[in-house]
Amino acid sequence: MMVSQSEPALRITGGRRLAGRVEVGGAKNAAMPCLAAALLANSPCTIERVPDISDVRGFCGILKGLGAEVSHDREAGTVEVSVGSVDSLADSPSAELVAQQRASYLTVGALLGLRGYVSCGPPGGDDLGARGLDIHIKGFRELGAEVVTDDYGTHARAPGGLRGATLALRQPSVLATENLLLAAVLAMGRTRIENAACEPEIVCLAEMLVAMGARISGAGSPVIEIDGVETLEGVTHQLIPDRIEAGTLLIAAAISGGQATLGGVRPEQMEATCAALAEVGVSLTASRDTITASASQPLRAIELKTEPHPGFPTDLQAPLTALLTQAHGVSTIDEQLFEDRTQHVEGLRQLGADLDARRKPRLEIRGPSPLVGASVAGRDIRATAALVLATLAAEGESEVGGLDHLDRGYERFERKLAALGAKIERVV
């Protein structure tokens, strides 16, 4: 895909080794669940270290449309959410805003648990293949809700309130685990979520809910237990660092042959990412809250598969593919979570990469490939980031479009790369 001349793009001159230090922002994938949780509080909630990305701005718009008071200080990275009364909330979030991001569906669990009824349009987001809502809906029904779905979305009601139940998820869906947590914290009795997702972002949500007065145990493990409570109080809660942004920046340093230090990270949440980079030949050193990546030696081909946490994260598959175009030998990546997570392949080929996606979602990457500047455009958040990374290693000048995708998930991404020495600017 080529960059449209009418759309903004990043102009990047490749061949510069990155060096320096940047701070990692708060986690995109924790922000929306915690914003949804604020709906459940009977007093204001303040969430700190919130990334200034379009998905967060859109979710704040959803909360405002529901009737919540929302104060978003983008420079300070804080969002305060206050719900005057449960009865003042609207029955359904804005269909237009819901269609822009998948995390908007978290309002279903929160409002169903809080009010006993909700209607929500079909959620949008990146097109990564089949991502049905059946796990969510089955869980809501097992909690006692009556749920009807049609072309206009999900319509759920629980006239007698939700009741605790054992919910066995057919797969460890992150969003479904979060949605069922939000629904269950105010349900009567005990809820047990089996085969729950274990991602750090779920732990972040659970920690906020516990601080609000919820009774939750086991978050971060495959079995979570929730004992319902009658009310939840407002809290101030800080988001965890964005491990996907951190991994992307580590790869940026490596693909440029440079060295960069990331501050404000939690290395223990990035073990699979660091292990993969070390196998490729990237030298890594970590302290309590920093990671330094250095890539002065030739990179090596690897075989890898994406997995739920604590495995290698699917959100870093596309950025890692960009790095592997510069590794010696044939690398393979088995994408086990999303069958259509190959939106970066075409753009990488335009830059000169040798990729085989005929056995999609399995990728073969032959390297090292001499990359040459070109005009390319991303089609989802992580694919666009991967193209930016590849242009850092490309000879000459490139333009990367699809910034509406990039800006959904990365806070001031070009500024952070520029701070490390990249020659990069946003142009129209």
ABEGO torsion letter per residue (X at the ends): XBBBAABBBBBBBBGBBBBEBBBBBBBAAAAAAAAAAAAABABBBBBBGBBBBAAAAAAAAAAAAAGBBBBBBAAAGBBBBBBABAAABBABBBAAAAAABAAAAAAAAAAAAAAGBBBBBBBBEBBAEBBBAAAAAAAAAAAGBBBBBBAAEBBBBBAAEBBBBBBBBABBBAAAAAAAAAAAAABBEBBBBBGBBABAAAAAAAAAAAAAGBBBBGBGBABBBBBBBABBBBBBBBBBBBAAAAAAAAAAAAAAGBBBBBBGBBAAAAAAAAAAAAAAGBBBBBBAABBBBBBABBBBBBBBBBBBOABBBAAAAAAAAAAAAABBEBBBBBBAABAABAAAAAAAAAAGBBBBAAAOABBBBBOBBBBBBBBBBBABAAAAAAAAAAAAABBEBBBBBGAAAAAAABBGAAAAAAAAGBBBBBBX
